[in-house]
Amino acid sequence: MEFINELINGDFMPHGHCLLWRTDLLILHVGGDMLTFIAYMLIPIALVRLVRARDDMRFDWMFLMFAGFIFFCGATHLLGLINVWHGYYFIHGIIKSATGLISIATAILLWYLLPQAISIPSKRNMQAKITELTLAEQQLAQSNLRLEAEVRKRTAQLEKMATTDELTNLINRRETMRVLDIEISRAARQQTALSIMMLDLDNFKAINDNFGHQTGDQALRTAANCCTDQLRKADYVGRIGGEEFLIILPDTAIDSATELADRIRISLEQYTTANSSIPACTASIGVAQYRKTDTAASLIQQADEALYRAKAAGRNRVCKAPT
């Protein structure tokens, strides 16, 4: 009890006596302590509010320690203000000691955290890193665009390889049969004419045997070119066997198809006869027209039978199937 009474004893000589109670000195000291106290109270409040508002801060407890240090500094100025008129020097000394202890603790922790604080990237470093990452992102986007273009290019090449005859650059057998099924379905649905030609090069084995396979390949390419030169954009020609070609003619009746077949036959004969680098080459062609009861197989069979009749009649001619 005596200790407490001594602790709150304010009968010591107040600071006002040291200042001789001069108004100018009182204004300077009291005003300075008052302003400092107010500032030291506002700073901890701001620090506590900052820590509560930002849950992503790495050293929030350090901010709270600093707020405590500032608070006790403000308390010493408050007691200094009171001691102008009263002598609470025990309380003042205790608050000063507490301020010293929390100041030392804050300083030690600050030095402990200094390497970590230094390692935090500066705004300039962060901006440089953002710029670097943005550039890397742009380069990655450009690489992705190039890769996508390459993938599209490669996909188109693979699709072409899957549907194209490598030697003649015509559609291959699989694609030809797919197109024929589509055109048969369309002709049946729309009740339009559809004709096909089965073209076979005459004595092709003799060309290979007498002039070599390279010359035979050239003859196949020439036959393909003679077909495509005579056809419309809506027509299709595909290589379906060694020297066999199937020509699909949508919206074409058998008489028109027969006339077209004869033009192709004549074109091939004239071109190979006039060109000394290629042996004379002729073709036999069978023509057939789609009927309601036909399938792709039966329609091809009709054209094939007409082709064999052309072969049997002496080759280099066109025969049409009965309608």
C-alpha positions as a Markdown table, in Angstrom:
| # | Residue | x | y | z |
|---|---|---|---|---|
| 1 | Met | 0.0 | 0.0 | 0.0 |
| 2 | Glu | 2.9 | 2.3 | 0.8 |
| 3 | Phe | 4.5 | 1.5 | -2.6 |
| 4 | Ile | 1.3 | 2.5 | -4.4 |
| 5 | Asn | 0.9 | 5.7 | -2.4 |
| 6 | Glu | 4.5 | 6.5 | -3.2 |
| 7 | Leu | 3.9 | 5.6 | -6.9 |
| 8 | Ile | 1.0 | 8.0 | -7.2 |
| 9 | Asn | 2.6 | 10.7 | -5.1 |
| 10 | Gly | 2.4 | 13.9 | -7.0 |
| 11 | Asp | 3.9 | 16.2 | -4.3 |
| 12 | Phe | 7.3 | 16.5 | -5.9 |
| 13 | Met | 8.2 | 19.8 | -7.3 |
| 14 | Pro | 6.6 | 20.3 | -10.7 |
| 15 | His | 8.5 | 21.3 | -13.8 |
| 16 | Gly | 6.7 | 24.6 | -13.8 |
| 17 | His | 9.0 | 25.8 | -11.0 |
| 18 | Cys | 12.0 | 25.0 | -13.3 |
| 19 | Leu | 10.4 | 27.2 | -15.9 |
| 20 | Leu | 9.8 | 30.0 | -13.3 |
| 21 | Trp | 6.2 | 29.8 | -14.5 |
| 22 | Arg | 7.0 | 32.1 | -17.4 |
| 23 | Thr | 4.2 | 32.2 | -19.9 |
| 24 | Asp | 6.5 | 32.0 | -22.9 |
| 25 | Leu | 8.4 | 29.0 | -21.7 |
| 26 | Leu | 5.1 | 27.3 | -20.6 |
| 27 | Ile | 3.6 | 27.8 | -24.0 |
| 28 | Leu | 6.7 | 26.4 | -25.7 |
| 29 | His | 7.0 | 23.3 | -23.5 |
| 30 | Val | 3.3 | 22.6 | -23.0 |
| 31 | Gly | 2.5 | 23.3 | -26.6 |
| 32 | Gly | 5.3 | 21.1 | -27.9 |
| 33 | Asp | 4.4 | 18.2 | -25.6 |
| 34 | Met | 0.7 | 18.5 | -26.5 |
| 35 | Leu | 1.3 | 18.4 | -30.3 |
| 36 | Thr | 3.8 | 15.6 | -29.9 |
| 37 | Phe | 1.4 | 13.6 | -27.7 |
| 38 | Ile | -1.4 | 14.0 | -30.3 |
| 39 | Ala | 0.8 | 13.0 | -33.2 |
| 40 | Tyr | 2.1 | 9.9 | -31.2 |
| 41 | Met | -1.5 | 8.8 | -30.5 |
| 42 | Leu | -2.6 | 9.2 | -34.1 |
| 43 | Ile | 0.4 | 7.2 | -35.6 |
| 44 | Pro | -0.3 | 4.0 | -33.6 |
| 45 | Ile | -4.0 | 4.2 | -34.6 |
| 46 | Ala | -3.0 | 4.5 | -38.2 |
| 47 | Leu | -0.6 | 1.5 | -38.0 |
| 48 | Val | -3.2 | -0.7 | -36.3 |
| 49 | Arg | -5.8 | 0.2 | -38.9 |
| 50 | Leu | -3.2 | -0.6 | -41.6 |
| 51 | Val | -2.5 | -4.0 | -40.2 |
| 52 | Arg | -6.2 | -4.8 | -39.8 |
| 53 | Ala | -7.0 | -3.7 | -43.4 |
| 54 | Arg | -4.1 | -5.6 | -45.0 |
| 55 | Asp | -3.9 | -9.3 | -44.3 |
| 56 | Asp | -1.2 | -9.9 | -46.9 |
| 57 | Met | 1.6 | -8.0 | -45.0 |
| 58 | Arg | 4.5 | -10.1 | -44.2 |
| 59 | Phe | 5.7 | -8.2 | -41.1 |
| 60 | Asp | 2.4 | -7.1 | -39.5 |
| 61 | Trp | 3.5 | -7.8 | -36.0 |
| 62 | Met | 6.5 | -5.6 | -36.5 |
| 63 | Phe | 4.1 | -2.7 | -37.3 |
| 64 | Leu | 2.3 | -3.5 | -34.1 |
| 65 | Met | 5.5 | -3.4 | -32.1 |
| 66 | Phe | 6.4 | 0.0 | -33.7 |
| 67 | Ala | 2.9 | 1.2 | -32.8 |
| 68 | Gly | 3.5 | 0.2 | -29.2 |
| 69 | Phe | 6.8 | 2.0 | -29.2 |
| 70 | Ile | 5.2 | 5.2 | -30.6 |
| 71 | Phe | 2.3 | 4.9 | -28.0 |
| 72 | Phe | 4.7 | 4.8 | -25.0 |
| 73 | Cys | 6.7 | 7.7 | -26.5 |
| 74 | Gly | 3.4 | 9.7 | -26.6 |
| 75 | Ala | 2.7 | 8.7 | -23.0 |
| 76 | Thr | 6.0 | 10.1 | -21.8 |
| 77 | His | 5.1 | 13.4 | -23.4 |
| 78 | Leu | 1.7 | 13.3 | -21.7 |
| 79 | Leu | 3.3 | 12.8 | -18.3 |
| 80 | Gly | 5.8 | 15.5 | -19.1 |
| 81 | Leu | 2.8 | 17.8 | -19.8 |
| 82 | Ile | 1.1 | 16.8 | -16.5 |
| 83 | Asn | 4.4 | 17.2 | -14.5 |
| 84 | Val | 4.4 | 20.9 | -15.4 |
| 85 | Trp | 1.9 | 21.3 | -12.6 |
| 86 | His | 2.3 | 18.0 | -10.7 |
| 87 | Gly | 5.3 | 15.9 | -9.8 |
| 88 | Tyr | 4.3 | 12.3 | -10.8 |
| 89 | Tyr | 7.9 | 11.4 | -11.4 |
| 90 | Phe | 7.6 | 7.7 | -10.4 |
| 91 | Ile | 4.9 | 7.1 | -13.0 |
| 92 | His | 6.8 | 9.1 | -15.5 |
| 93 | Gly | 9.9 | 7.1 | -14.8 |
| 94 | Ile | 8.1 | 3.8 | -15.2 |
| 95 | Ile | 6.6 | 4.9 | -18.5 |
| 96 | Lys | 10.0 | 6.0 | -19.7 |
| 97 | Ser | 11.5 | 2.6 | -18.7 |
| 98 | Ala | 8.7 | 0.8 | -20.5 |
| 99 | Thr | 9.4 | 3.0 | -23.5 |
| 100 | Gly | 13.0 | 2.2 | -23.4 |
| 101 | Leu | 12.4 | -1.6 | -23.2 |
| 102 | Ile | 9.9 | -1.7 | -26.1 |
| 103 | Ser | 12.3 | 0.6 | -28.1 |
| 104 | Ile | 15.2 | -1.8 | -27.5 |
| 105 | Ala | 12.9 | -4.8 | -28.4 |
| 106 | Thr | 11.7 | -3.0 | -31.6 |
| 107 | Ala | 15.3 | -2.1 | -32.6 |
| 108 | Ile | 16.5 | -5.7 | -32.1 |
| 109 | Leu | 13.6 | -7.2 | -34.1 |
| 110 | Leu | 14.1 | -4.6 | -36.8 |
| 111 | Trp | 17.7 | -5.5 | -37.3 |
| 112 | Tyr | 16.7 | -9.2 | -37.3 |
| 113 | Leu | 14.1 | -8.5 | -40.0 |
| 114 | Leu | 16.4 | -6.2 | -42.0 |
| 115 | Pro | 17.8 | -8.9 | -44.4 |
| 116 | Gln | 14.3 | -10.1 | -45.2 |
| 117 | Ala | 13.0 | -6.6 | -45.7 |
| 118 | Ile | 16.0 | -5.8 | -48.0 |
| 119 | Ser | 15.2 | -9.0 | -50.0 |
| 120 | Ile | 11.7 | -7.7 | -50.8 |
| 121 | Pro | 11.8 | -6.5 | -54.5 |
| 122 | Ser | 11.6 | -2.7 | -54.9 |
| 123 | Lys | 9.0 | -1.0 | -57.1 |
| 124 | Arg | 11.6 | -0.6 | -59.8 |
| 125 | Asn | 12.6 | -4.2 | -59.6 |
| 126 | Met | 8.9 | -5.3 | -59.6 |
| 127 | Gln | 8.3 | -3.1 | -62.7 |
| 128 | Ala | 11.3 | -4.6 | -64.5 |
| 129 | Lys | 10.1 | -8.1 | -63.6 |
| 130 | Ile | 6.6 | -7.3 | -64.9 |
| 131 | Thr | 8.1 | -5.9 | -68.1 |
| 132 | Glu | 10.2 | -9.1 | -68.5 |
| 133 | Leu | 7.2 | -11.3 | -67.8 |
| 134 | Thr | 5.0 | -9.3 | -70.3 |
| 135 | Leu | 7.7 | -9.7 | -72.9 |
| 136 | Ala | 8.0 | -13.4 | -72.2 |
| 137 | Glu | 4.2 | -13.7 | -72.5 |
| 138 | Gln | 4.2 | -11.9 | -75.8 |
| 139 | Gln | 7.0 | -14.1 | -77.1 |
| 140 | Leu | 5.0 | -17.2 | -75.9 |
| 141 | Ala | 1.9 | -15.9 | -77.6 |
| 142 | Gln | 3.8 | -15.4 | -80.9 |
| 143 | Ser | 5.3 | -18.9 | -80.5 |
| 144 | Asn | 1.8 | -20.3 | -79.9 |
| 145 | Leu | 0.6 | -18.6 | -83.1 |
| 146 | Arg | 3.5 | -20.0 | -85.1 |
| 147 | Leu | 2.9 | -23.4 | -83.6 |
| 148 | Glu | -0.9 | -23.2 | -84.4 |
| 149 | Ala | -0.1 | -22.2 | -88.0 |
| 150 | Glu | 2.3 | -25.1 | -88.3 |
| 151 | Val | -0.3 | -27.5 | -86.8 |
| 152 | Arg | -2.9 | -26.2 | -89.3 |
| 153 | Lys | -0.4 | -26.5 | -92.1 |
| 154 | Arg | 0.6 | -30.0 | -91.1 |
| 155 | Thr | -3.1 | -31.0 | -90.6 |
| 156 | Ala | -3.9 | -29.8 | -94.1 |
| 157 | Gln | -1.0 | -31.8 | -95.4 |
| 158 | Leu | -2.1 | -34.9 | -93.6 |
| 159 | Glu | -5.7 | -34.5 | -94.8 |
| 160 | Lys | -4.5 | -34.1 | -98.3 |
| 161 | Met | -2.3 | -37.2 | -98.0 |
| 162 | Ala | -5.3 | -39.1 | -96.7 |
| 163 | Thr | -7.5 | -38.2 | -99.6 |
| 164 | Thr | -5.0 | -37.6 | -102.5 |
| 165 | Asp | -3.3 | -40.0 | -104.9 |
| 166 | Glu | 0.4 | -39.1 | -104.6 |
| 167 | Leu | 1.3 | -39.9 | -108.2 |
| 168 | Thr | -1.5 | -38.1 | -110.1 |
| 169 | Asn | -2.6 | -35.5 | -107.4 |
| 170 | Leu | -6.2 | -36.7 | -108.0 |
| 171 | Ile | -8.4 | -37.9 | -105.2 |
| 172 | Asn | -7.6 | -41.4 | -104.1 |
| 173 | Arg | -9.9 | -44.5 | -104.1 |
| 174 | Arg | -11.3 | -43.9 | -100.6 |
| 175 | Glu | -12.1 | -40.3 | -101.2 |
| 176 | Thr | -13.6 | -41.1 | -104.6 |
| 177 | Met | -16.0 | -43.7 | -103.1 |
| 178 | Arg | -16.9 | -41.3 | -100.4 |
| 179 | Val | -17.8 | -38.6 | -103.0 |
| 180 | Leu | -19.7 | -41.1 | -105.0 |
| 181 | Asp | -21.9 | -42.1 | -102.0 |
| 182 | Ile | -22.6 | -38.4 | -101.4 |
| 183 | Glu | -23.6 | -37.7 | -105.0 |
| 184 | Ile | -25.8 | -40.8 | -105.2 |
| 185 | Ser | -27.6 | -39.6 | -102.0 |
| 186 | Arg | -28.0 | -36.1 | -103.5 |
| 187 | Ala | -29.3 | -37.4 | -106.9 |
| 188 | Ala | -31.8 | -39.7 | -105.1 |
| 189 | Arg | -33.0 | -36.8 | -102.9 |
| 190 | Gln | -33.2 | -34.2 | -105.5 |
| 191 | Gln | -34.1 | -36.5 | -108.4 |
| 192 | Thr | -31.3 | -35.2 | -110.6 |
| 193 | Ala | -29.2 | -37.0 | -113.2 |
| 194 | Leu | -25.9 | -38.5 | -112.2 |
| 195 | Ser | -23.4 | -40.3 | -114.5 |
| 196 | Ile | -20.0 | -41.8 | -114.0 |
| 197 | Met | -17.2 | -42.9 | -116.3 |
| 198 | Met | -14.8 | -45.8 | -115.8 |
| 199 | Leu | -11.6 | -45.1 | -117.7 |
| 200 | Asp | -8.8 | -47.6 | -118.2 |
| 201 | Leu | -5.6 | -47.0 | -120.1 |
| 202 | Asp | -5.1 | -49.4 | -123.0 |
| 203 | Asn | -2.1 | -51.8 | -123.0 |
| 204 | Phe | -0.7 | -50.0 | -120.0 |
| 205 | Lys | 1.4 | -53.1 | -119.0 |
| 206 | Ala | 3.1 | -52.9 | -122.3 |
| 207 | Ile | 4.1 | -49.3 | -121.7 |
| 208 | Asn | 5.7 | -50.2 | -118.4 |
| 209 | Asp | 7.4 | -53.2 | -119.9 |
| 210 | Asn | 8.7 | -51.5 | -123.0 |
| 211 | Phe | 9.5 | -48.0 | -121.6 |
| 212 | Gly | 9.9 | -48.4 | -117.9 |
| 213 | His | 7.8 | -47.5 | -114.9 |
| 214 | Gln | 8.8 | -43.8 | -114.9 |
| 215 | Thr | 7.3 | -43.5 | -118.4 |
| 216 | Gly | 4.3 | -45.4 | -117.2 |
| 217 | Asp | 3.9 | -42.9 | -114.3 |
| 218 | Gln | 4.2 | -40.0 | -116.8 |
| 219 | Ala | 1.4 | -41.6 | -118.8 |
| 220 | Leu | -0.8 | -41.8 | -115.8 |
| 221 | Arg | -0.2 | -38.2 | -115.0 |
| 222 | Thr | -1.0 | -37.2 | -118.6 |
| 223 | Ala | -4.2 | -39.1 | -118.5 |
| 224 | Ala | -5.1 | -37.4 | -115.2 |
| 225 | Asn | -4.4 | -34.0 | -116.7 |
| 226 | Cys | -6.5 | -34.7 | -119.8 |
| 227 | Cys | -9.4 | -35.6 | -117.6 |
| 228 | Thr | -9.2 | -32.6 | -115.4 |
| 229 | Asp | -8.8 | -30.2 | -118.4 |
| 230 | Gln | -12.2 | -31.4 | -119.8 |
| 231 | Leu | -14.2 | -31.5 | -116.5 |
| 232 | Arg | -16.2 | -28.8 | -114.8 |
| 233 | Lys | -15.5 | -27.6 | -111.2 |
| 234 | Ala | -18.5 | -29.6 | -110.0 |
| 235 | Asp | -17.1 | -32.9 | -111.5 |
| 236 | Tyr | -14.7 | -35.3 | -109.8 |
| 237 | Val | -12.0 | -37.6 | -111.1 |
| 238 | Gly | -10.1 | -40.1 | -108.9 |
| 239 | Arg | -7.6 | -42.8 | -109.5 |
| 240 | Ile | -9.1 | -46.0 | -108.1 |
| 241 | Gly | -6.6 | -48.6 | -109.3 |
| 242 | Gly | -3.3 | -49.0 | -111.2 |
| 243 | Glu | -4.4 | -47.5 | -114.5 |
| 244 | Glu | -8.1 | -47.1 | -113.7 |
| 245 | Phe | -9.9 | -43.7 | -113.2 |
| 246 | Leu | -13.4 | -43.1 | -112.0 |
| 247 | Ile | -15.1 | -39.8 | -113.1 |
| 248 | Ile | -18.2 | -38.6 | -111.3 |
| 249 | Leu | -20.5 | -36.2 | -113.2 |
| 250 | Pro | -23.3 | -34.6 | -111.1 |
| 251 | Asp | -26.3 | -33.3 | -112.9 |
| 252 | Thr | -25.2 | -35.0 | -116.1 |
| 253 | Ala | -27.3 | -37.4 | -118.3 |
| 254 | Ile | -25.6 | -40.4 | -120.0 |
| 255 | Asp | -25.6 | -38.9 | -123.5 |
| 256 | Ser | -23.8 | -35.8 | -122.3 |
| 257 | Ala | -21.4 | -37.9 | -120.3 |
| 258 | Thr | -20.7 | -40.1 | -123.4 |
| 259 | Glu | -19.8 | -37.0 | -125.4 |
| 260 | Leu | -17.5 | -35.8 | -122.6 |
| 261 | Ala | -15.9 | -39.2 | -122.4 |
| 262 | Asp | -15.2 | -39.2 | -126.2 |
| 263 | Arg | -13.5 | -35.7 | -125.8 |
| 264 | Ile | -11.3 | -37.0 | -123.0 |
| 265 | Arg | -10.4 | -40.1 | -125.1 |
| 266 | Ile | -9.5 | -38.0 | -128.2 |
| 267 | Ser | -7.6 | -35.5 | -126.0 |
| 268 | Leu | -5.4 | -38.2 | -124.5 |
| 269 | Glu | -4.7 | -39.8 | -127.9 |
| 270 | Gln | -3.8 | -36.6 | -129.6 |
| 271 | Tyr | -1.6 | -35.3 | -126.8 |
| 272 | Thr | 0.4 | -38.5 | -126.4 |
| 273 | Thr | 0.7 | -38.9 | -130.2 |
| 274 | Ala | 2.0 | -35.3 | -130.6 |
| 275 | Asn | 4.4 | -35.5 | -127.7 |
| 276 | Ser | 7.5 | -37.6 | -128.5 |
| 277 | Ser | 8.6 | -37.9 | -124.9 |
| 278 | Ile | 5.5 | -40.0 | -124.1 |
| 279 | Pro | 4.5 | -43.2 | -126.0 |
| 280 | Ala | 1.2 | -43.1 | -127.7 |
| 281 | Cys | -1.5 | -43.9 | -125.2 |
| 282 | Thr | -5.2 | -44.5 | -125.6 |
| 283 | Ala | -8.1 | -45.2 | -123.2 |
| 284 | Ser | -11.3 | -47.2 | -123.1 |
| 285 | Ile | -14.2 | -45.7 | -121.2 |
| 286 | Gly | -17.4 | -47.1 | -119.9 |
| 287 | Val | -20.3 | -44.7 | -119.1 |
| 288 | Ala | -23.3 | -45.4 | -116.8 |
| 289 | Gln | -26.1 | -43.4 | -115.4 |
| 290 | Tyr | -27.6 | -43.6 | -111.9 |
| 291 | Arg | -31.0 | -45.3 | -111.5 |
| 292 | Lys | -33.2 | -45.2 | -108.5 |
| 293 | Thr | -32.4 | -48.8 | -107.6 |
| 294 | Asp | -28.7 | -48.4 | -107.9 |
| 295 | Thr | -26.1 | -48.4 | -105.1 |
| 296 | Ala | -22.5 | -47.2 | -105.5 |
| 297 | Ala | -21.4 | -50.8 | -106.2 |
| 298 | Ser | -24.1 | -51.5 | -108.8 |
| 299 | Leu | -23.5 | -48.2 | -110.6 |
| 300 | Ile | -19.8 | -48.9 | -110.8 |
| 301 | Gln | -20.5 | -52.4 | -112.1 |
| 302 | Gln | -22.6 | -51.0 | -114.9 |
| 303 | Ala | -19.7 | -48.6 | -115.9 |
| 304 | Asp | -17.3 | -51.5 | -115.6 |
| 305 | Glu | -19.3 | -53.8 | -117.8 |
| 306 | Ala | -19.5 | -51.0 | -120.4 |
| 307 | Leu | -15.7 | -50.5 | -120.1 |
| 308 | Tyr | -15.1 | -54.2 | -120.8 |
| 309 | Arg | -17.4 | -54.0 | -123.9 |
| 310 | Ala | -15.2 | -51.1 | -125.1 |
| 311 | Lys | -12.1 | -53.2 | -124.6 |
| 312 | Ala | -13.7 | -56.2 | -126.4 |
| 313 | Ala | -14.7 | -54.0 | -129.3 |
| 314 | Gly | -11.1 | -53.0 | -130.0 |
| 315 | Arg | -10.1 | -50.5 | -127.3 |
| 316 | Asn | -9.8 | -46.7 | -127.7 |
| 317 | Arg | -13.5 | -46.2 | -127.7 |
| 318 | Val | -16.4 | -45.3 | -125.4 |
| 319 | Cys | -19.4 | -47.6 | -124.5 |
| 320 | Lys | -22.4 | -46.7 | -122.4 |
| 321 | Ala | -24.4 | -48.9 | -120.2 |
| 322 | Pro | -28.1 | -49.4 | -121.0 |
| 323 | Thr | -30.5 | -47.1 | -119.1 |
